[in-house]
Amino acid sequence: MNSDPLWAIFLNACLINNFVLAYFLGICPFLGVSGKLATATRMGGAVTFVMVVSSMSAFGINSLLLMIDAPYLKLISFIAVIASTVQLVEMFIKKMSPALFRALGIFLPLITTNCAILGLALFQTNKGYGLLQSFVYALGAGAGFTLALVLMAGLREKLELAKTPDIVKGTVITLVLAGLLSVCFMGFAGLSN
């Protein structure tokens, strides 16, 4: 079992090794849903919930697979749990907030194929985290994912009000902003041991 303190695990997942801005995982929803602040926050919440449920499930599945000496089933098991969790989240959002369901559009079912969630499950099992550490790691990763989405959405909303040359409007300026955010988050790398 890993002996890292919980605060360090959270800080590492949220800022130092941010899944979007350091590992470049989950770029599709990062670029697709970060147009509006309200949508970005809700998507971040949905991804965080799926990360926490998947993380807890991955811990249990990994323990069971190691007990029965079948670690080769880890990947397919994680994918099945993530897909099931996303289906539950999708049904819940569709029932509770049809407007949010329409706003998230295709990006909600794409949480299933979000490599940040699968990466979280694989990273935590490879690091040997216990149950509580896995929970904190998932919360940190979800908070970092949400932070990246919210920062990008805020920048994109402010950018709509600015005069930008036609040559850099749209996707170009979005990718430049994403690169600058990534460089900014590299400054947190000095916090790791």
PyMOL commands that set and color helices and strands:
alter all, ss='L'
color gray80, all
select helices_A, chain A and resi 6-16+27-32+37-67+71-96+98-107+109-113+115-127+131-161+166-168+171-191
alter helices_A, ss='H'
color red, helices_A
deselect
rebuild
show_as cartoon
